Amino acid sequence: MKLMQKRVLLPLLAAVFLSAVLAACGSAGQNDSTTQPGADVVGLYQLQHISAAGLDLDAGTLNDTMGTQISIQLEVKADGTFVLDSSMPELNRKETISGTWSQTDGALTFATDSETLPVTLAGSQLTLEQDGQSLIFERS
């Protein structure tokens, strides 16, 4: 019974978290004058870890738990834009979120029409964090 609850609860929590983060990202925004694309940020990133609702899951465990391949890819472009693509085939869900990014005085932010999110870049890891929940991406 506990295994069944875990198999139902974890996928639901992951789906809710991913939906919340993706919804928070909104749709494309306009580039602002502080955008300074840097080679250290630009690149293609793959989801490696998710922390939400007291759960910490790496991408492989998340896929195993959901029983499907979950692909979340983030492309940070030199023109000051980003695209976040997510795909969850078992849930018939695909989303593409785009916006702009800027790096001012060392602070990196992603912006959409509705929100600006602080982003942390440490080496090849990029972290999106909001309300104690986080997505950690690794540069491909």
VMD Tcl script that builds the backbone (N, CA, C; Angstrom):
set m [mol new atoms 420]
animate dup $m
set s [atomselect $m all]
$s set {name element resname resid chain x y z} {
  {N N MET 1 A 0.828 -1.200 0.000}
  {CA C MET 1 A 0.000 0.000 0.000}
  {C C MET 1 A 0.869 1.261 0.000}
  {N N LYS 2 A 1.940 1.274 0.814}
  {CA C LYS 2 A 2.799 2.444 0.848}
  {C C LYS 2 A 3.489 2.660 -0.484}
  {N N LEU 3 A 3.891 1.580 -1.154}
  {CA C LEU 3 A 4.514 1.697 -2.461}
  {C C LEU 3 A 3.541 2.309 -3.459}
  {N N MET 4 A 2.285 1.892 -3.406}
  {CA C MET 4 A 1.276 2.444 -4.303}
  {C C MET 4 A 1.075 3.928 -4.024}
  {N N GLN 5 A 1.021 4.313 -2.747}
  {CA C GLN 5 A 0.866 5.716 -2.403}
  {C C GLN 5 A 2.053 6.520 -2.914}
  {N N LYS 6 A 3.269 5.990 -2.778}
  {CA C LYS 6 A 4.465 6.680 -3.240}
  {C C LYS 6 A 4.444 6.817 -4.758}
  {N N ARG 7 A 4.015 5.762 -5.454}
  {CA C ARG 7 A 3.966 5.812 -6.922}
  {C C ARG 7 A 2.930 6.811 -7.416}
  {N N VAL 8 A 1.903 7.070 -6.645}
  {CA C VAL 8 A 0.887 8.043 -7.030}
  {C C VAL 8 A 1.273 9.436 -6.554}
  {N N LEU 9 A 1.735 9.566 -5.327}
  {CA C LEU 9 A 2.018 10.864 -4.728}
  {C C LEU 9 A 3.211 11.563 -5.372}
  {N N LEU 10 A 4.326 10.871 -5.550}
  {CA C LEU 10 A 5.522 11.505 -6.101}
  {C C LEU 10 A 5.308 12.056 -7.503}
  {N N PRO 11 A 4.689 11.286 -8.414}
  {CA C PRO 11 A 4.444 11.856 -9.741}
  {C C PRO 11 A 3.534 13.083 -9.694}
  {N N LEU 12 A 2.531 13.038 -8.843}
  {CA C LEU 12 A 1.632 14.189 -8.729}
  {C C LEU 12 A 2.365 15.405 -8.208}
  {N N LEU 13 A 3.206 15.216 -7.179}
  {CA C LEU 13 A 3.978 16.332 -6.634}
  {C C LEU 13 A 4.934 16.894 -7.680}
  {N N ALA 14 A 5.605 16.008 -8.402}
  {CA C ALA 14 A 6.530 16.459 -9.439}
  {C C ALA 14 A 5.787 17.232 -10.528}
  {N N ALA 15 A 4.654 16.716 -10.962}
  {CA C ALA 15 A 3.880 17.386 -12.005}
  {C C ALA 15 A 3.381 18.745 -11.526}
  {N N VAL 16 A 2.920 18.823 -10.282}
  {CA C VAL 16 A 2.446 20.093 -9.723}
  {C C VAL 16 A 3.596 21.087 -9.646}
  {N N PHE 17 A 4.759 20.619 -9.158}
  {CA C PHE 17 A 5.907 21.516 -9.048}
  {C C PHE 17 A 6.348 22.019 -10.420}
  {N N LEU 18 A 6.475 21.117 -11.380}
  {CA C LEU 18 A 6.903 21.522 -12.709}
  {C C LEU 18 A 5.913 22.489 -13.329}
  {N N SER 19 A 4.634 22.245 -13.120}
  {CA C SER 19 A 3.619 23.153 -13.655}
  {C C SER 19 A 3.731 24.526 -13.020}
  {N N ALA 20 A 3.967 24.561 -11.712}
  {CA C ALA 20 A 4.082 25.843 -11.013}
  {C C ALA 20 A 5.295 26.626 -11.480}
  {N N VAL 21 A 6.428 25.943 -11.609}
  {CA C VAL 21 A 7.637 26.629 -12.057}
  {C C VAL 21 A 7.479 27.114 -13.485}
  {N N LEU 22 A 6.945 26.260 -14.357}
  {CA C LEU 22 A 6.773 26.652 -15.743}
  {C C LEU 22 A 5.746 27.760 -15.887}
  {N N ALA 23 A 4.681 27.713 -15.119}
  {CA C ALA 23 A 3.680 28.777 -15.175}
  {C C ALA 23 A 4.278 30.082 -14.687}
  {N N ALA 24 A 5.129 30.027 -13.677}
  {CA C ALA 24 A 5.777 31.230 -13.157}
  {C C ALA 24 A 6.670 31.861 -14.205}
  {N N CYS 25 A 7.224 31.030 -15.087}
  {CA C CYS 25 A 8.100 31.558 -16.135}
  {C C CYS 25 A 7.321 32.298 -17.214}
  {N N GLY 26 A 6.042 32.004 -17.374}
  {CA C GLY 26 A 5.204 32.726 -18.319}
  {C C GLY 26 A 5.623 32.575 -19.757}
  {N N SER 27 A 5.468 33.657 -20.526}
  {CA C SER 27 A 5.820 33.632 -21.939}
  {C C SER 27 A 6.888 34.677 -22.234}
  {N N ALA 28 A 7.222 34.846 -23.505}
  {CA C ALA 28 A 8.357 35.694 -23.880}
  {C C ALA 28 A 8.206 37.124 -23.405}
  {N N GLY 29 A 9.310 37.700 -22.937}
  {CA C GLY 29 A 9.368 39.096 -22.538}
  {C C GLY 29 A 10.255 39.849 -23.511}
  {N N GLN 30 A 10.412 41.136 -23.293}
  {CA C GLN 30 A 11.238 41.955 -24.156}
  {C C GLN 30 A 12.621 42.112 -23.554}
  {N N ASN 31 A 13.615 42.190 -24.389}
  {CA C ASN 31 A 14.991 42.387 -23.974}
  {C C ASN 31 A 15.147 43.783 -23.384}
  {N N ASP 32 A 15.898 43.926 -22.290}
  {CA C ASP 32 A 16.113 45.250 -21.728}
  {C C ASP 32 A 17.556 45.669 -21.945}
  {N N SER 33 A 17.853 46.939 -21.641}
  {CA C SER 33 A 19.155 47.491 -21.967}
  {C C SER 33 A 20.281 46.952 -21.088}
  {N N THR 34 A 19.985 46.247 -19.987}
  {CA C THR 34 A 21.045 45.740 -19.117}
  {C C THR 34 A 21.511 44.352 -19.520}
  {N N THR 35 A 20.904 43.772 -20.546}
  {CA C THR 35 A 21.310 42.435 -20.979}
  {C C THR 35 A 22.737 42.474 -21.505}
  {N N GLN 36 A 23.585 41.675 -20.901}
  {CA C GLN 36 A 24.974 41.572 -21.324}
  {C C GLN 36 A 25.316 40.097 -21.460}
  {N N PRO 37 A 24.983 39.504 -22.612}
  {CA C PRO 37 A 25.250 38.080 -22.766}
  {C C PRO 37 A 26.716 37.759 -22.507}
  {N N GLY 38 A 26.965 36.702 -21.717}
  {CA C GLY 38 A 28.325 36.283 -21.404}
  {C C GLY 38 A 28.521 34.830 -21.757}
  {N N ALA 39 A 29.712 34.506 -22.186}
  {CA C ALA 39 A 30.026 33.131 -22.577}
  {C C ALA 39 A 29.867 32.162 -21.420}
  {N N ASP 40 A 29.989 32.634 -20.174}
  {CA C ASP 40 A 29.870 31.738 -19.025}
  {C C ASP 40 A 28.438 31.284 -18.777}
  {N N VAL 41 A 27.454 31.980 -19.318}
  {CA C VAL 41 A 26.040 31.655 -19.102}
  {C C VAL 41 A 25.443 30.940 -20.310}
  {N N VAL 42 A 25.809 31.354 -21.493}
  {CA C VAL 42 A 25.222 30.846 -22.726}
  {C C VAL 42 A 25.489 29.349 -22.869}
  {N N GLY 43 A 24.447 28.604 -23.215}
  {CA C GLY 43 A 24.614 27.174 -23.448}
  {C C GLY 43 A 23.317 26.412 -23.318}
  {N N LEU 44 A 23.427 25.115 -23.473}
  {CA C LEU 44 A 22.300 24.198 -23.375}
  {C C LEU 44 A 22.422 23.437 -22.061}
  {N N TYR 45 A 21.367 23.429 -21.266}
  {CA C TYR 45 A 21.364 22.817 -19.946}
  {C C TYR 45 A 20.280 21.746 -19.858}
  {N N GLN 46 A 20.560 20.677 -19.135}
  {CA C GLN 46 A 19.601 19.592 -18.902}
  {C C GLN 46 A 19.257 19.554 -17.410}
  {N N LEU 47 A 17.986 19.283 -17.083}
  {CA C LEU 47 A 17.586 19.144 -15.688}
  {C C LEU 47 A 18.350 17.996 -15.039}
  {N N GLN 48 A 18.927 18.252 -13.867}
  {CA C GLN 48 A 19.661 17.232 -13.127}
  {C C GLN 48 A 19.028 16.911 -11.783}
  {N N HIS 49 A 18.345 17.897 -11.167}
  {CA C HIS 49 A 17.843 17.714 -9.810}
  {C C HIS 49 A 16.629 18.616 -9.591}
  {N N ILE 50 A 15.691 18.118 -8.810}
  {CA C ILE 50 A 14.508 18.888 -8.455}
  {C C ILE 50 A 14.298 18.781 -6.946}
  {N N SER 51 A 13.993 19.906 -6.323}
  {CA C SER 51 A 13.660 19.936 -4.899}
  {C C SER 51 A 12.315 20.640 -4.756}
  {N N ALA 52 A 11.352 19.928 -4.184}
  {CA C ALA 52 A 10.015 20.495 -4.023}
  {C C ALA 52 A 9.253 19.707 -2.975}
  {N N ALA 53 A 8.438 20.399 -2.212}
  {CA C ALA 53 A 7.545 19.763 -1.239}
  {C C ALA 53 A 8.283 18.772 -0.336}
  {N N GLY 54 A 9.509 19.131 0.058}
  {CA C GLY 54 A 10.280 18.272 0.945}
  {C C GLY 54 A 10.941 17.091 0.268}
  {N N LEU 55 A 10.844 17.006 -1.057}
  {CA C LEU 55 A 11.455 15.915 -1.813}
  {C C LEU 55 A 12.669 16.422 -2.567}
  {N N ASP 56 A 13.720 15.624 -2.605}
  {CA C ASP 56 A 14.907 15.910 -3.401}
  {C C ASP 56 A 15.114 14.735 -4.344}
  {N N LEU 57 A 14.965 14.981 -5.631}
  {CA C LEU 57 A 15.076 13.905 -6.618}
  {C C LEU 57 A 16.029 14.293 -7.727}
  {N N ASP 58 A 16.934 13.367 -8.095}
  {CA C ASP 58 A 17.729 13.619 -9.284}
  {C C ASP 58 A 16.869 13.255 -10.495}
  {N N ALA 59 A 17.323 13.636 -11.679}
  {CA C ALA 59 A 16.521 13.439 -12.890}
  {C C ALA 59 A 16.198 11.973 -13.141}
  {N N GLY 60 A 17.152 11.080 -12.901}
  {CA C GLY 60 A 16.914 9.656 -13.109}
  {C C GLY 60 A 15.847 9.107 -12.183}
  {N N THR 61 A 15.909 9.498 -10.909}
  {CA C THR 61 A 14.914 9.051 -9.933}
  {C C THR 61 A 13.542 9.616 -10.278}
  {N N LEU 62 A 13.522 10.865 -10.729}
  {CA C LEU 62 A 12.255 11.474 -11.133}
  {C C LEU 62 A 11.637 10.702 -12.296}
  {N N ASN 63 A 12.451 10.345 -13.284}
  {CA C ASN 63 A 11.958 9.540 -14.412}
  {C C ASN 63 A 11.434 8.191 -13.942}
  {N N ASP 64 A 12.193 7.517 -13.064}
  {CA C ASP 64 A 11.766 6.215 -12.537}
  {C C ASP 64 A 10.463 6.340 -11.765}
  {N N THR 65 A 10.359 7.370 -10.946}
  {CA C THR 65 A 9.171 7.583 -10.122}
  {C C THR 65 A 7.947 7.860 -10.978}
  {N N MET 66 A 8.142 8.666 -12.028}
  {CA C MET 66 A 7.025 9.022 -12.897}
  {C C MET 66 A 6.680 7.886 -13.857}
  {N N GLY 67 A 7.613 6.963 -14.041}
  {CA C GLY 67 A 7.366 5.865 -14.974}
  {C C GLY 67 A 7.406 6.298 -16.421}
  {N N THR 68 A 8.046 7.406 -16.685}
  {CA C THR 68 A 8.158 7.932 -18.044}
  {C C THR 68 A 9.410 8.780 -18.144}
  {N N GLN 69 A 9.805 9.060 -19.363}
  {CA C GLN 69 A 10.932 9.953 -19.584}
  {C C GLN 69 A 10.453 11.389 -19.448}
  {N N ILE 70 A 11.083 12.134 -18.583}
  {CA C ILE 70 A 10.783 13.554 -18.439}
  {C C ILE 70 A 11.997 14.301 -18.940}
  {N N SER 71 A 11.789 15.154 -19.891}
  {CA C SER 71 A 12.884 15.924 -20.455}
  {C C SER 71 A 12.630 17.398 -20.208}
  {N N ILE 72 A 13.550 18.036 -19.497}
  {CA C ILE 72 A 13.462 19.476 -19.285}
  {C C ILE 72 A 14.809 20.047 -19.693}
  {N N GLN 73 A 14.771 20.859 -20.713}
  {CA C GLN 73 A 15.980 21.415 -21.302}
  {C C GLN 73 A 15.875 22.935 -21.318}
  {N N LEU 74 A 16.959 23.586 -20.951}
  {CA C LEU 74 A 17.018 25.039 -20.907}
  {C C LEU 74 A 18.117 25.508 -21.847}
  {N N GLU 75 A 17.760 26.372 -22.782}
  {CA C GLU 75 A 18.760 26.946 -23.676}
  {C C GLU 75 A 18.879 28.434 -23.376}
  {N N VAL 76 A 20.077 28.848 -23.001}
  {CA C VAL 76 A 20.366 30.254 -22.743}
  {C C VAL 76 A 21.148 30.747 -23.954}
  {N N LYS 77 A 20.573 31.715 -24.659}
  {CA C LYS 77 A 21.133 32.157 -25.936}
  {C C LYS 77 A 21.942 33.446 -25.785}
  {N N ALA 78 A 22.912 33.616 -26.677}
  {CA C ALA 78 A 23.791 34.782 -26.654}
  {C C ALA 78 A 23.049 36.084 -26.940}
  {N N ASP 79 A 21.857 35.995 -27.536}
  {CA C ASP 79 A 21.099 37.213 -27.846}
  {C C ASP 79 A 20.303 37.729 -26.651}
  {N N GLY 80 A 20.503 37.122 -25.467}
  {CA C GLY 80 A 19.815 37.590 -24.262}
  {C C GLY 80 A 18.455 36.957 -24.049}
  {N N THR 81 A 18.165 35.865 -24.748}
  {CA C THR 81 A 16.893 35.165 -24.560}
  {C C THR 81 A 17.152 33.766 -24.010}
  {N N PHE 82 A 16.100 33.157 -23.482}
  {CA C PHE 82 A 16.180 31.764 -23.043}
  {C C PHE 82 A 14.916 31.039 -23.479}
  {N N VAL 83 A 15.037 29.719 -23.624}
  {CA C VAL 83 A 13.900 28.863 -23.949}
  {C C VAL 83 A 13.961 27.658 -23.028}
  {N N LEU 84 A 12.866 27.387 -22.331}
  {CA C LEU 84 A 12.752 26.232 -21.452}
  {C C LEU 84 A 11.729 25.285 -22.072}
  {N N ASP 85 A 12.203 24.114 -22.493}
  {CA C ASP 85 A 11.328 23.108 -23.094}
  {C C ASP 85 A 11.148 21.966 -22.113}
  {N N SER 86 A 9.901 21.572 -21.881}
  {CA C SER 86 A 9.635 20.409 -21.039}
  {C C SER 86 A 8.723 19.456 -21.781}
  {N N SER 87 A 8.972 18.176 -21.563}
  {CA C SER 87 A 8.173 17.150 -22.213}
  {C C SER 87 A 7.955 16.003 -21.242}
  {N N MET 88 A 6.700 15.625 -21.052}
  {CA C MET 88 A 6.323 14.483 -20.231}
  {C C MET 88 A 5.335 13.648 -21.046}
  {N N PRO 89 A 5.845 12.734 -21.885}
  {CA C PRO 89 A 4.987 11.989 -22.808}
  {C C PRO 89 A 3.842 11.231 -22.141}
  {N N GLU 90 A 4.086 10.609 -21.000}
  {CA C GLU 90 A 3.030 9.826 -20.341}
  {C C GLU 90 A 1.857 10.700 -19.923}
  {N N LEU 91 A 2.130 11.973 -19.684}
  {CA C LEU 91 A 1.068 12.896 -19.291}
  {C C LEU 91 A 0.592 13.731 -20.477}
  {N N ASN 92 A 1.087 13.389 -21.679}
  {CA C ASN 92 A 0.756 14.149 -22.890}
  {C C ASN 92 A 0.958 15.641 -22.673}
  {N N ARG 93 A 2.103 15.972 -22.091}
  {CA C ARG 93 A 2.358 17.366 -21.755}
  {C C ARG 93 A 3.668 17.829 -22.374}
  {N N LYS 94 A 3.577 18.917 -23.120}
  {CA C LYS 94 A 4.745 19.586 -23.675}
  {C C LYS 94 A 4.542 21.072 -23.463}
  {N N GLU 95 A 5.587 21.727 -23.018}
  {CA C GLU 95 A 5.516 23.170 -22.837}
  {C C GLU 95 A 6.812 23.807 -23.268}
  {N N THR 96 A 6.694 24.984 -23.820}
  {CA C THR 96 A 7.855 25.795 -24.144}
  {C C THR 96 A 7.624 27.165 -23.537}
  {N N ILE 97 A 8.578 27.571 -22.737}
  {CA C ILE 97 A 8.524 28.875 -22.082}
  {C C ILE 97 A 9.737 29.663 -22.562}
  {N N SER 98 A 9.534 30.925 -22.902}
  {CA C SER 98 A 10.665 31.732 -23.326}
  {C C SER 98 A 10.619 33.092 -22.659}
  {N N GLY 99 A 11.755 33.724 -22.635}
  {CA C GLY 99 A 11.866 35.030 -22.023}
  {C C GLY 99 A 13.252 35.599 -22.277}
  {N N THR 100 A 13.642 36.538 -21.466}
  {CA C THR 100 A 14.944 37.155 -21.601}
  {C C THR 100 A 15.760 36.912 -20.344}
  {N N TRP 101 A 17.063 37.067 -20.477}
  {CA C TRP 101 A 17.927 36.973 -19.309}
  {C C TRP 101 A 18.883 38.153 -19.330}
  {N N SER 102 A 19.330 38.523 -18.148}
  {CA C SER 102 A 20.296 39.602 -18.052}
  {C C SER 102 A 21.288 39.288 -16.944}
  {N N GLN 103 A 22.453 39.887 -17.074}
  {CA C GLN 103 A 23.498 39.733 -16.068}
  {C C GLN 103 A 24.030 41.130 -15.791}
  {N N THR 104 A 23.694 41.653 -14.616}
  {CA C THR 104 A 24.096 42.995 -14.242}
  {C C THR 104 A 24.844 42.926 -12.923}
  {N N ASP 105 A 26.043 43.460 -12.893}
  {CA C ASP 105 A 26.879 43.440 -11.696}
  {C C ASP 105 A 26.995 42.038 -11.112}
  {N N GLY 106 A 27.115 41.043 -11.969}
  {CA C GLY 106 A 27.272 39.658 -11.531}
  {C C GLY 106 A 25.983 38.950 -11.178}
  {N N ALA 107 A 24.875 39.680 -11.089}
  {CA C ALA 107 A 23.582 39.063 -10.751}
  {C C ALA 107 A 22.881 38.626 -12.032}
  {N N LEU 108 A 22.500 37.363 -12.071}
  {CA C LEU 108 A 21.847 36.781 -13.233}
  {C C LEU 108 A 20.350 36.663 -12.959}
  {N N THR 109 A 19.529 37.128 -13.901}
  {CA C THR 109 A 18.078 37.015 -13.758}
  {C C THR 109 A 17.448 36.558 -15.073}
  {N N PHE 110 A 16.347 35.832 -14.934}
  {CA C PHE 110 A 15.513 35.442 -16.063}
  {C C PHE 110 A 14.211 36.225 -15.925}
  {N N ALA 111 A 13.703 36.754 -17.022}
  {CA C ALA 111 A 12.478 37.546 -16.975}
  {C C ALA 111 A 11.493 37.089 -18.032}
  {N N THR 112 A 10.230 37.161 -17.662}
  {CA C THR 112 A 9.127 36.908 -18.577}
  {C C THR 112 A 8.207 38.108 -18.505}
  {N N ASP 113 A 7.087 38.042 -19.186}
  {CA C ASP 113 A 6.127 39.143 -19.134}
  {C C ASP 113 A 5.635 39.400 -17.724}
  {N N SER 114 A 5.576 38.346 -16.902}
  {CA C SER 114 A 4.946 38.476 -15.597}
  {C C SER 114 A 5.890 38.433 -14.408}
  {N N GLU 115 A 7.140 38.049 -14.600}
  {CA C GLU 115 A 7.977 37.822 -13.433}
  {C C GLU 115 A 9.461 37.868 -13.779}
  {N N THR 116 A 10.261 38.218 -12.756}
  {CA C THR 116 A 11.711 38.149 -12.852}
  {C C THR 116 A 12.194 37.194 -11.782}
  {N N LEU 117 A 12.998 36.203 -12.187}
  {CA C LEU 117 A 13.502 35.200 -11.255}
  {C C LEU 117 A 15.017 35.297 -11.141}
  {N N PRO 118 A 15.537 35.323 -9.901}
  {CA C PRO 118 A 16.990 35.261 -9.745}
  {C C PRO 118 A 17.493 33.868 -10.104}
  {N N VAL 119 A 18.670 33.806 -10.708}
  {CA C VAL 119 A 19.262 32.553 -11.141}
  {C C VAL 119 A 20.677 32.494 -10.597}
  {N N THR 120 A 21.091 31.310 -10.160}
  {CA C THR 120 A 22.442 31.117 -9.669}
  {C C THR 120 A 23.214 30.268 -10.662}
  {N N LEU 121 A 24.409 30.721 -11.014}
  {CA C LEU 121 A 25.289 29.956 -11.883}
  {C C LEU 121 A 26.564 29.665 -11.115}
  {N N ALA 122 A 26.861 28.381 -10.935}
  {CA C ALA 122 A 28.075 27.947 -10.244}
  {C C ALA 122 A 28.759 26.912 -11.127}
  {N N GLY 123 A 29.816 27.321 -11.792}
  {CA C GLY 123 A 30.482 26.420 -12.729}
  {C C GLY 123 A 29.556 26.112 -13.881}
  {N N SER 124 A 29.245 24.835 -14.068}
  {CA C SER 124 A 28.350 24.444 -15.156}
  {C C SER 124 A 26.924 24.184 -14.678}
  {N N GLN 125 A 26.644 24.505 -13.392}
  {CA C GLN 125 A 25.292 24.299 -12.853}
  {C C GLN 125 A 24.535 25.612 -12.762}
  {N N LEU 126 A 23.319 25.596 -13.284}
  {CA C LEU 126 A 22.439 26.748 -13.240}
  {C C LEU 126 A 21.221 26.356 -12.402}
  {N N THR 127 A 20.879 27.184 -11.421}
  {CA C THR 127 A 19.772 26.868 -10.513}
  {C C THR 127 A 18.685 27.931 -10.592}
  {N N LEU 128 A 17.452 27.477 -10.841}
  {CA C LEU 128 A 16.257 28.321 -10.770}
  {C C LEU 128 A 15.596 28.029 -9.437}
  {N N GLU 129 A 15.342 29.066 -8.661}
  {CA C GLU 129 A 14.771 28.852 -7.340}
  {C C GLU 129 A 13.606 29.799 -7.118}
  {N N GLN 130 A 12.547 29.253 -6.514}
  {CA C GLN 130 A 11.381 30.073 -6.197}
  {C C GLN 130 A 10.622 29.428 -5.053}
  {N N ASP 131 A 10.313 30.208 -4.032}
  {CA C ASP 131 A 9.515 29.742 -2.894}
  {C C ASP 131 A 10.051 28.453 -2.284}
  {N N GLY 132 A 11.373 28.343 -2.133}
  {CA C GLY 132 A 11.977 27.175 -1.510}
  {C C GLY 132 A 12.015 25.932 -2.389}
  {N N GLN 133 A 11.630 26.074 -3.647}
  {CA C GLN 133 A 11.668 24.974 -4.599}
  {C C GLN 133 A 12.741 25.292 -5.616}
  {N N SER 134 A 13.416 24.267 -6.126}
  {CA C SER 134 A 14.480 24.559 -7.075}
  {C C SER 134 A 14.591 23.505 -8.169}
  {N N LEU 135 A 15.094 23.970 -9.304}
  {CA C LEU 135 A 15.450 23.122 -10.431}
  {C C LEU 135 A 16.920 23.366 -10.694}
  {N N ILE 136 A 17.725 22.309 -10.734}
  {CA C ILE 136 A 19.149 22.437 -10.990}
  {C C ILE 136 A 19.449 21.832 -12.351}
  {N N PHE 137 A 20.066 22.628 -13.210}
  {CA C PHE 137 A 20.417 22.223 -14.560}
  {C C PHE 137 A 21.930 22.120 -14.684}
  {N N GLU 138 A 22.386 21.204 -15.532}
  {CA C GLU 138 A 23.808 21.037 -15.819}
  {C C GLU 138 A 24.031 21.351 -17.293}
  {N N ARG 139 A 25.069 22.155 -17.578}
  {CA C ARG 139 A 25.381 22.479 -18.967}
  {C C ARG 139 A 25.774 21.218 -19.725}
  {N N SER 140 A 25.200 21.043 -20.908}
  {CA C SER 140 A 25.478 19.862 -21.738}
  {C C SER 140 A 26.839 19.996 -22.400}
}
mol reanalyze $m
mol bondsrecalc $m
mol representation Tube
mol addrep $m
